[in-house]
Amino acid sequence: MGGRGFFVWSAYGVTAVCVVAELMWLRHAARQSQRRLARMQEWDKSPEQVGS
C-alpha cells in the first residue's frame, strides 16, 4: 500500500462504523414510526369500535 496502509484501513474502519450506526439508527426510527402509527390508529378508533 506504499506506506499508506494505516490511512487506508482506518478509512475502511470509519466507513464500517458509520454504516453500522446508520443501520442501527434506521432500525430505531422504524420502531418509533411503528409505535407512533399504532398510537394514531388507537386514537382514530371511534367510541363504537372501542367496545367491539
C-alpha positions in Angstrom: 0.0 0.0 0.0 3.0 2.2 -0.3 3.2 3.3 3.3 -0.4 4.4 3.4 -1.8 1.2 5.0 -2.8 2.9 8.2 -4.8 5.6 6.3 -6.5 3.0 4.1 -7.5 0.6 6.8 -8.6 3.4 9.2 -10.8 4.8 6.3 -12.4 1.3 5.9 -12.9 1.1 9.7 -14.6 4.5 9.9 -16.8 3.7 6.9 -17.8 0.4 8.5 -18.6 2.1 11.8 -20.8 4.7 10.0 -22.7 2.0 8.1 -23.4 0.1 11.3 -24.5 3.3 13.1 -26.8 4.2 10.2 -28.4 0.8 10.2 -29.0 1.0 13.9 -30.5 4.5 13.6 -32.8 3.3 10.8 -34.0 0.4 12.9 -34.7 2.7 15.8 -36.6 5.1 13.6 -38.7 2.3 12.1 -39.6 1.1 15.5 -40.6 4.6 16.6 -42.7 5.0 13.5 -44.5 1.7 14.1 -45.3 2.7 17.7 -46.5 6.1 16.6 -48.7 4.6 13.9 -50.2 2.2 16.4 -51.0 5.0 18.8 -52.5 7.1 16.0 -54.7 4.1 15.0 -55.9 3.7 18.6 -56.8 7.4 18.7 -58.6 7.1 15.4 -61.0 4.5 16.7 -64.5 5.8 17.2 -66.2 5.1 20.5 -68.5 2.5 18.9 -65.4 0.5 17.7 -63.6 0.6 21.1 -66.1 -1.8 22.8 -66.1 -4.4 20.0 
